Amino acid sequence: MNARRFHISAMAVVVVAALCVLLGSAAAQNPGGAAAQAPPQPSTPLPWAYPLGPGAPPLEPNKAYELPGSSVKFTGTEVRNAFNVADWHPGDHPTMPGPVKNGKQPDVRGCGYCHLPNGQGRPENAGLAGLPAAYIVQQIRDWKDGLRKSSEPKMGPPAAMLAIGKAVEFDAAREAAAYFSSMEYKKWIRVVETETVPKTEGSGGMLIEAKGGGTEPIGQRVIEMPENLERTELRDPRSGFVAYVPVGSIRKGETLVKTGGNGRTVQCGICHGADLKGIGAVPPLAGRSPSYIVRQLHDMKVGNRNGPWTQLMKQVVANLTNEDLVSIAAYASSQNP
């Protein structure tokens, strides 16, 4: 075992031990256990976090599209080719290996198609840049072993990832994981507290502004959408997103993240680091998609996401309300990666 792997393994042991001690203390204070106090589980997922709707609108197949700052052009057909990922800015990242650029037909798309060549990701999937390689590989293993699925089976991107996870070979998964983990995740999402948001509809697994326009109260939701829809539809890896969150949610989330909310949950920094930038094989949360964070917490809470590390999250999420999920995601996403 090399020094780096030993360091990560040792750190993981420390994290697990610390969390077990804290969870044991919480159990002693609450003999009934978290499950006894858990609120009723929702029978259907949060519709704003699991957007349904038609796939992305078609591009003109033979039109040559351009993007700001890029010296290349791609036709609509090339942009939508998941087995030969269009690379608008090849200088922004290392050379894509085969699993990231091309995948393997017919079932395994090039990873860079959904997660983008720079690994920044989109609201309907994970930002992979900067995640620990071991963590990425473990998620593939969990999909393959049937331990992970989405709470909304009709949502296209998670369903596609489930199929890919079952079909991909581990050598390819490890190669892709090494590629994405080697890159720095950059600030990508602008978090804005507001009382009113644009009316939205689902498109390709993400929220976009509704065709009829208009606004509505945000309620207890995260409304994450492209800053520039046209560039996002062209899979521009430099065009990010805005996430609207309820007024006061960032402060509420900070309290839950840093203190556990007077026993409602466990301080996130124990495993994810005081700055939420991850420890060892535990993934970073800072600056990541709030929609994605909410989905994962919800999936863990209702038992649709399992696996070795997820077991440590069960008591963490057991007593969290939907408002808590929104607040935690709002705070985490507002932090610098």
HUFENQUI-V693485 format. One record per residue. N is the residue number from 0. RES is the residue in one small letter. OMEGA is omega in degrees with one decimal (NA if undefined). NEAR is the number of other ideal C-beta (glycine too) atoms within 10 Angstrom. Layout:
# HUFENQUI-V693485
n=(N,N)
res=(RES,RES)
omega=(OMEGA,OMEGA)
near=(NEAR,NEAR)
This chain:
# HUFENQUI-V693485
n=(0,1,2,3,4,5,6,7,8,9,10,11,12,13,14,15,16,17,18,19,20,21,22,23,24,25,26,27,28,29,30,31,32,33,34,35,36,37,38,39,40,41,42,43,44,45,46,47,48,49,50,51,52,53,54,55,56,57,58,59,60,61,62,63,64,65,66,67,68,69,70,71,72,73,74,75,76,77,78,79,80,81,82,83,84,85,86,87,88,89,90,91,92,93,94,95,96,97,98,99,100,101,102,103,104,105,106,107,108,109,110,111,112,113,114,115,116,117,118,119,120,121,122,123,124,125,126,127,128,129,130,131,132,133,134,135,136,137,138,139,140,141,142,143,144,145,146,147,148,149,150,151,152,153,154,155,156,157,158,159,160,161,162,163,164,165,166,167,168,169,170,171,172,173,174,175,176,177,178,179,180,181,182,183,184,185,186,187,188,189,190,191,192,193,194,195,196,197,198,199,200,201,202,203,204,205,206,207,208,209,210,211,212,213,214,215,216,217,218,219,220,221,222,223,224,225,226,227,228,229,230,231,232,233,234,235,236,237,238,239,240,241,242,243,244,245,246,247,248,249,250,251,252,253,254,255,256,257,258,259,260,261,262,263,264,265,266,267,268,269,270,271,272,273,274,275,276,277,278,279,280,281,282,283,284,285,286,287,288,289,290,291,292,293,294,295,296,297,298,299,300,301,302,303,304,305,306,307,308,309,310,311,312,313,314,315,316,317,318,319,320,321,322,323,324,325,326,327,328,329,330,331,332,333,334,335,336)
res=(m,n,a,r,r,f,h,i,s,a,m,a,v,v,v,v,a,a,l,c,v,l,l,g,s,a,a,a,q,n,p,g,g,a,a,a,q,a,p,p,q,p,s,t,p,l,p,w,a,y,p,l,g,p,g,a,p,p,l,e,p,n,k,a,y,e,l,p,g,s,s,v,k,f,t,g,t,e,v,r,n,a,f,n,v,a,d,w,h,p,g,d,h,p,t,m,p,g,p,v,k,n,g,k,q,p,d,v,r,g,c,g,y,c,h,l,p,n,g,q,g,r,p,e,n,a,g,l,a,g,l,p,a,a,y,i,v,q,q,i,r,d,w,k,d,g,l,r,k,s,s,e,p,k,m,g,p,p,a,a,m,l,a,i,g,k,a,v,e,f,d,a,a,r,e,a,a,a,y,f,s,s,m,e,y,k,k,w,i,r,v,v,e,t,e,t,v,p,k,t,e,g,s,g,g,m,l,i,e,a,k,g,g,g,t,e,p,i,g,q,r,v,i,e,m,p,e,n,l,e,r,t,e,l,r,d,p,r,s,g,f,v,a,y,v,p,v,g,s,i,r,k,g,e,t,l,v,k,t,g,g,n,g,r,t,v,q,c,g,i,c,h,g,a,d,l,k,g,i,g,a,v,p,p,l,a,g,r,s,p,s,y,i,v,r,q,l,h,d,m,k,v,g,n,r,n,g,p,w,t,q,l,m,k,q,v,v,a,n,l,t,n,e,d,l,v,s,i,a,a,y,a,s,s,q,n,p)
omega=(-178.8,-173.2,-177.3,179.4,178.8,180.0,-179.7,-179.2,179.7,178.9,179.5,178.7,179.0,-179.7,-179.2,-179.6,-179.8,-178.7,179.6,177.9,-178.2,178.4,177.3,176.9,179.2,-179.8,179.6,178.7,-176.8,-173.8,-179.6,179.2,-177.6,-175.5,-177.5,-177.8,-174.4,176.9,179.0,-179.5,178.8,-178.3,178.2,-178.6,179.2,-171.9,179.9,179.2,-179.8,-172.8,172.8,-179.3,-179.8,174.8,179.5,-179.5,-176.9,171.0,177.2,-169.1,-174.5,179.0,176.6,-178.7,178.6,175.9,177.8,176.3,179.4,-179.9,-177.5,176.1,176.1,174.2,177.2,178.3,-179.8,178.7,-175.6,178.5,-176.4,-179.3,171.9,-166.8,176.7,-175.8,-176.6,-174.3,-175.8,178.9,-177.1,-173.2,174.5,176.5,-179.2,173.3,-175.8,-178.8,-179.2,-177.7,-170.0,-174.6,178.8,-179.9,9.3,-166.8,-172.1,177.3,169.1,-175.7,-177.1,179.9,-179.5,-173.3,179.1,-176.4,178.6,174.8,-176.4,176.8,-178.6,-175.9,-176.8,178.7,-175.2,164.4,-174.3,-177.8,175.8,175.2,176.8,-178.5,-179.9,179.2,179.4,-179.0,179.7,178.4,175.2,179.7,179.9,175.5,-177.3,-177.6,178.7,-178.0,-176.6,174.3,-179.1,175.3,176.2,-176.7,-178.1,179.0,-170.0,-175.1,176.6,177.9,178.1,-179.6,176.4,178.9,179.1,-179.3,-179.9,-174.0,-172.4,175.8,-174.2,176.7,177.8,178.9,179.9,179.1,178.4,-179.3,178.4,179.2,-175.6,-178.2,-178.1,-175.3,178.0,174.2,-175.6,177.0,-165.2,-172.9,177.8,-176.7,-175.0,173.5,-175.8,175.3,-174.7,-178.8,173.3,169.9,-173.9,173.5,-179.8,176.7,177.6,178.0,176.2,177.6,172.9,-179.5,-177.8,-178.1,-179.7,-179.2,178.8,179.5,179.4,176.8,-178.7,-175.9,176.6,-177.6,164.6,177.3,-177.1,-173.7,-177.8,170.4,179.9,-172.8,-178.1,179.4,178.5,178.9,176.0,178.1,178.4,-178.0,176.3,-178.3,-171.5,-168.9,172.3,178.7,176.6,-178.5,-178.2,176.8,-180.0,-175.1,-179.8,178.6,178.4,179.1,178.4,178.7,179.2,-177.0,-172.5,-175.1,-174.6,175.4,177.1,175.7,179.4,179.9,-179.7,179.8,-176.0,-175.4,179.6,-179.5,-173.0,179.1,-178.0,178.9,180.0,-179.4,173.3,175.2,178.4,-178.9,178.6,-170.9,172.2,176.7,-173.1,175.6,-176.9,-176.0,178.2,176.4,-179.9,179.6,179.5,-179.5,-177.2,177.9,178.9,179.6,177.8,-176.3,-176.0,173.4,178.9,174.0,-178.8,-177.0,-173.0,-176.3,-177.9,-179.7,178.1,-179.3,-172.5,-179.3,178.9,-174.9,-168.9,-174.3,-177.8,174.7,176.1,177.4,177.4,179.3,179.0,-176.4,178.7,-179.9,-179.7,-179.4,-177.6,-176.6,-179.5,-177.7,177.4,-179.7,NA)
near=(8,6,7,8,10,10,12,18,14,11,14,18,11,12,20,16,10,13,19,11,11,17,17,10,11,17,13,8,8,14,7,8,12,20,10,10,12,14,12,5,10,12,6,8,21,20,11,20,28,24,25,14,17,10,10,16,10,9,17,10,11,8,12,11,21,12,20,10,10,20,10,14,13,21,16,17,13,16,19,17,16,17,14,12,24,25,21,27,17,13,7,17,21,13,10,19,16,12,23,26,19,20,24,16,9,8,12,22,23,24,31,28,22,21,24,27,27,25,26,25,24,25,25,25,20,23,25,28,22,21,23,20,20,16,18,23,18,20,23,22,16,19,22,17,12,11,16,24,19,21,21,22,12,11,20,19,19,23,15,18,23,17,14,20,20,14,15,22,12,12,9,19,24,16,16,29,25,13,25,27,18,13,18,9,21,17,12,23,23,14,22,12,15,13,11,9,23,15,14,20,14,20,22,17,24,23,28,20,17,14,7,7,8,8,12,13,10,20,12,16,24,29,24,29,21,21,13,14,15,11,18,21,21,20,22,22,24,18,20,19,24,14,22,23,27,22,10,11,25,19,12,18,27,17,15,21,23,14,13,18,19,8,13,17,23,24,17,20,16,19,24,20,17,12,13,23,18,18,20,20,20,21,22,22,27,19,22,25,27,31,30,23,22,25,27,25,23,24,23,24,23,14,12,20,22,18,16,12,19,20,10,18,20,15,20,24,23,19,19,22,11,17,15,21,25,28,27,27,30,27,27,24,30,21,20,10,20)
